[in-house]
Amino acid sequence: MPPDIEAARQIGIGAAQAYVDRHPFDVADSLGVRVNRVDHDHLVAGLRLRAEYDYDARKIVLYRHGIAELGEHGEAIAVAHELFHHLAATDDTIASKLRAFSRSTRAGVEEAAAHAFATEWLRLTIDPATPNIS
Ligand SMILES: [Zn+2]
């Protein structure tokens, strides 16, 4: 694993400690982030998107069909992942850690951190490269 990605994962794992034992939906609510479920598919480069975070609207969109592929905890996994993107945009501590990475790698770093955040939070074991949650 490249060092940047391992460093990114540590940011996600560290950030998750504040939320362990809380449900992602409750945390979204307390952070003022709405969660909307939609039935239509959203394909990006041929991949079915599972969820996305809309910064301007402070909203997480869950694509039901894509989420279903994640299994019974799909919604919790997706909301946790997207909440990291919310924190990356709104939490100064997390944002400053991400800014330490070069601009060209930052999107990939944030994805790896978001995945590690969700995985640690929900105590699941998922290959960090697997889910195409953006
Ligand atoms: Zn993501």
Residues whose N, C-alpha, C, O or C-beta is under 5 A from the ligand:
A	BS01	ZN	E111 A114 I133 S134
